[in-house]
Amino acid sequence: MEWEKFFEPYEQAVAELKVKLDYLTTGQVKSGTRPVESVTGRVKSQASIEEKIVRRHLHEDRLALDLQDIAGLRIMTKYIDDIYKVVELLRKRTDFTILEERDYVMNAKPSGYRSYHMVIEYPVSLYSGETKVLAEIQIRTMAMNFWATIEHDLNYKHGEIKPEMATKLADISEQTFALEQELSEIKEMD
């Protein structure tokens, strides 16, 4: 596979979407507050894609369809309710099509992972013409991101984490979420 050519539309999509979504960090919504702390993006590495090809038995000619997160953006908020404000702002956009939404904020994965995921189809204009790429947008609080970063790090270091460690991580996720809900309530007192 010619990886440089394969990555080109994804790199362009991430660069464009980061610029377009950056308005969320400076703009205001009706409440007068800024719902977003930061917007980051990345293109999945060749090594990560090759590992998924082997693990999932994927065919190289179907990667653009079978891997929805080659292009990825992460939007971080302070508060849980800001996640849903961002979701509504994204739903109003006309420069991409939302194909799928998964709410792991209110419906956490068994591991304790929380985030709101959107899979979008985004048109990219290349020299060779327009092409549409899939990208995943993750919207989560800073606390959810902290937990996910630690959990990912432990999984990466230990391979498959021990059941007692997984249980402890899930418990910490629940405690963190309860704390975030309390902080949201305090914010509403203002």
Residue pairs with C-beta under 8 A, 6 or more apart in sequence:
1 60
3 46
6 63
7 43
7 46
8 126
9 124
9 126
9 131
9 133
10 43
10 44
10 70
10 71
10 133
10 135
11 43
12 124
12 126
13 71
13 122
13 124
13 133
13 135
14 41
14 42
14 43
14 71
14 72
14 73
14 135
15 41
16 122
16 124
17 41
17 71
17 73
17 96
17 122
17 135
17 137
18 39
18 40
18 41
18 73
20 95
21 39
21 73
21 75
22 39
24 34
24 35
24 36
24 39
24 75
24 86
24 89
25 34
25 36
25 37
25 38
25 39
26 34
27 34
28 34
29 35
29 85
29 89
31 85
33 82
35 77
35 82
35 85
35 86
35 89
36 75
36 76
36 77
36 82
36 86
37 76
37 77
37 78
37 142
38 75
38 76
39 73
39 74
39 75
39 76
40 73
40 74
40 76
41 71
41 72
41 73
41 74
42 72
43 70
43 71
43 72
44 67
44 69
44 70
44 71
44 72
49 63
49 67
49 70
52 58
52 67
53 60
53 63
56 66
58 66
58 67
59 66
63 70
64 70
64 133
64 134
65 134
67 134
68 100
68 119
68 134
68 135
68 136
69 134
69 135
69 136
70 133
70 134
70 135
71 122
71 133
71 134
71 135
71 136
72 135
72 136
72 137
72 138
73 135
73 136
73 137
73 138
74 137
74 138
74 139
74 140
74 145
75 86
75 137
75 138
75 139
75 140
76 139
76 140
76 141
76 142
76 145
77 83
77 85
77 86
77 139
77 140
77 141
77 142
78 141
78 142
79 141
79 180
79 183
79 184
79 187
80 105
80 141
80 180
80 181
80 184
81 184
82 141
83 105
83 116
83 139
83 140
83 141
84 116
86 139
87 101
87 116
87 118
87 139
90 98
90 118
90 137
90 139
91 98
95 122
95 123
96 120
96 121
96 122
96 123
96 135
97 120
97 121
98 118
98 119
98 120
99 119
99 120
99 121
99 134
100 117
100 118
100 119
101 116
101 117
101 118
101 119
102 116
102 117
102 118
103 116
104 113
104 114
104 115
104 116
104 117
105 114
105 115
105 116
105 140
105 144
108 114
108 173
108 174
108 177
110 170
111 151
111 166
111 169
111 170
111 173
112 147
112 151
112 169
112 170
112 171
112 172
112 173
112 174
113 147
113 148
113 151
113 173
114 140
114 144
114 147
114 148
114 173
114 177
115 138
115 139
115 140
115 144
115 148
116 138
116 139
116 140
117 136
117 137
117 138
117 139
118 136
118 137
118 139
119 134
119 135
119 136
119 137
120 134
120 135
120 136
120 137
121 132
121 133
121 134
122 132
122 133
122 134
122 135
123 130
123 131
123 132
124 130
124 131
124 132
124 133
140 148
141 180
143 176
143 179
143 180
144 176
144 177
144 180
147 169
147 172
147 173
147 176
150 169
151 169
154 161
154 165
154 169
155 161
158 165
161 169
